[in-house]
């Protein structure tokens, strides 16, 4: 019989006391708390267990286990200093984990008995993060561990769509497919790297009513092994953790011989307990050296090592930590993550990216709809760019059609028979973007980048204003030298590609703010082309809308013939801050509300948010956005300065204290040239 003292009678002490009372081999001798109203003290009195305000008189040789659930570090260290030599001090975190595991076990028993499927699926006390959604993708379950890992409060998560909480969550897919997904790695917006398993929630009638995910920090089990102070007394708890984990775990003793593996280990490596227990730590390794043996030699944890293990030589990432008890090395524990499936998915993703980059490279200038002076002027500039081998910088607002112009320039150039590859400069982290652009060399493996894949063709660098200054410097060197150096490589590789760049940002302002290199700007700005916004060529809107309608009819399988006079009037009154992309979005959304027999888009089919007052009104609807009003003011200032200086552009630039190049750009932008 193990005698126990519980220090702290709050909710944790209460729950722990209640659970320990069910164990025949454990006996609580006393519970201590200075708060007389603590729930644990009340329970202790009901079951005739002595209660105290001070724990010091209770420390004697008759006590084998002391559990500190006060959450106070000073109390813990004081207990540690004064405990009997024969007594084990268990910190509150481990005690809470014991409570959590036992409670989780009880809840799963209730689920198996079909008493209720939705009864308390998530417990705030478990170390694993848990999140659940309903059939609409709305978060309805979110525990404290999920709150800690995502750094979002429960209040901020509950009721939101899951993609607003975890943008890369695959729970909606699990709900749609009804398939379980195990051991998927993911990096949260908070930067925490997790391993997650996702499950559909199915009621008694067999209907899928939602989905939930259980996830944990990838190294939590390793950290737990480092924190354990006495392996013997809590061996059962450690085994429970290991056997419940979906990650492969192996434990070796101080001599490097296997003493424990879990079912996930057998599943990943193909080795059974009989083939591992009692055998050297090298028994499961196909390629590489044992990390267990390294950790036993250095007494320090080693994380993130790539190995091949098992009978099928699976690629894995291994984290191993030493088990040290009372300053003595007792062994090590390792966690194995299967990377074979993940790498396969990454290869498929790379292949998909390559296909996406090459799609749509057959657009020509005939595909650009509109007859306004503004768009005709821009098309003529682009045709000149197509015939000249010069770097082009496409300027314009988001959604104005910069990508379409880039494709048309490529298709009309003498490089049209070669690849056209698009790179979104704002979509990836710096190191990933550089690998995508320049490729990499590592351990003899060469991964070519976009510059090599686009040989003799065109690279479209979309949104170059989002590039970091480090990447700007590397691209500047490429533009000057027509050569690249792969990541991790040392050899300069000549390239032959044409660069078309685009940006919706004010690059001149970015240069003044120090976020965009001036030399890189001038290298890109050899032939600037400004794509006019839709509000500046509204006479083109009817033709563009009809063109989009044909395209969307094909996509949706509809036969919509056109727009009513009122609908087109509202479309023409709207300023379209999102340009052609927003127009396409509005038309597609409107088509959703049409009945099967409808053939005309009416005004009431349009989103209410775009039904604004005519621009002649002086109310709030005519104000426009801040950016629009600033542009209008800048245009007025430029026109006035040009008039004062008699049309002399050099004097105008000097008067406004801007460069002559910047003045030409702005005059072209506002059609003042």
HELIX and SHEET records of a PDB file:
HELIX    1   1 UNK A   11  UNK A   20  1                                  10    
HELIX    2   2 UNK A   39  UNK A   46  1                                   8    
HELIX    3   3 UNK A   56  UNK A   58  5                                   3    
HELIX    4   4 UNK A   73  UNK A   82  1                                  10    
HELIX    5   5 UNK A   92  UNK A  112  1                                  21    
HELIX    6   6 UNK A  144  UNK A  150  1                                   7    
HELIX    7   7 UNK A  154  UNK A  157  1                                   4    
HELIX    8   8 UNK A  162  UNK A  165  1                                   4    
HELIX    9   9 UNK A  171  UNK A  177  1                                   7    
HELIX   10  10 UNK A  220  UNK A  227  1                                   8    
HELIX   11  11 UNK A  235  UNK A  244  1                                  10    
HELIX   12  12 UNK A  263  UNK A  269  1                                   7    
HELIX   13  13 UNK A  273  UNK A  276  1                                   4    
HELIX   14  14 UNK A  281  UNK A  284  5                                   4    
HELIX   15  15 UNK A  291  UNK A  298  1                                   8    
HELIX   16  16 UNK A  340  UNK A  358  1                                  19    
HELIX   17  17 UNK A  365  UNK A  367  5                                   3    
HELIX   18  18 UNK A  373  UNK A  387  1                                  15    
HELIX   19  19 UNK A  402  UNK A  412  1                                  11    
HELIX   20  20 UNK A  430  UNK A  438  1                                   9    
HELIX   21  21 UNK A  450  UNK A  453  1                                   4    
HELIX   22  22 UNK A  464  UNK A  466  5                                   3    
HELIX   23  23 UNK A  469  UNK A  481  1                                  13    
HELIX   24  24 UNK A  507  UNK A  513  1                                   7    
HELIX   25  25 UNK A  518  UNK A  524  1                                   7    
HELIX   26  26 UNK A  534  UNK A  540  5                                   7    
HELIX   27  27 UNK A  541  UNK A  556  1                                  16    
HELIX   28  28 UNK A  565  UNK A  573  1                                   9    
HELIX   29  29 UNK A  579  UNK A  592  1                                  14    
HELIX   30  30 UNK A  603  UNK A  605  5                                   3    
HELIX   31  31 UNK A  608  UNK A  610  5                                   3    
HELIX   32  32 UNK A  620  UNK A  622  5                                   3    
HELIX   33  33 UNK A  626  UNK A  644  1                                  19    
HELIX   34  34 UNK A  649  UNK A  656  1                                   8    
HELIX   35  35 UNK A  660  UNK A  669  1                                  10    
SHEET    1   A 5 UNK A  51  UNK A  52  0                                        
SHEET    2   A 5 UNK A  26  UNK A  32  1                                        
SHEET    3   A 5 UNK A   2  UNK A   7  1                                        
SHEET    4   A 5 UNK A  65  UNK A  68  1                                        
SHEET    5   A 5 UNK A  88  UNK A  90  1                                        
SHEET    1   B 5 UNK A 139  UNK A 142  0                                        
SHEET    2   B 5 UNK A 129  UNK A 133 -1                                        
SHEET    3   B 5 UNK A 208  UNK A 217 -1                                        
SHEET    4   B 5 UNK A 193  UNK A 202 -1                                        
SHEET    5   B 5 UNK A 181  UNK A 187 -1                                        
SHEET    1   C 6 UNK A 258  UNK A 261  0                                        
SHEET    2   C 6 UNK A 248  UNK A 253 -1                                        
SHEET    3   C 6 UNK A 328  UNK A 338 -1                                        
SHEET    4   C 6 UNK A 314  UNK A 325 -1                                        
SHEET    5   C 6 UNK A 302  UNK A 309 -1                                        
SHEET    6   C 6 UNK A 285  UNK A 287 -1                                        
SHEET    1   D 5 UNK A 420  UNK A 424  0                                        
SHEET    2   D 5 UNK A 458  UNK A 462  1                                        
SHEET    3   D 5 UNK A 498  UNK A 503  1                                        
SHEET    4   D 5 UNK A 392  UNK A 395  1                                        
SHEET    5   D 5 UNK A 527  UNK A 530  1                                        
SHEET    1   E 2 UNK A 440  UNK A 442  0                                        
SHEET    2   E 2 UNK A 445  UNK A 447 -1                                        
SHEET    1   F 2 UNK A 483  UNK A 485  0                                        
SHEET    2   F 2 UNK A 492  UNK A 494 -1                                        
SHEET    1   G 2 UNK A 562  UNK A 563  0                                        
SHEET    2   G 2 UNK A 600  UNK A 601  1                                        
END                                                                             
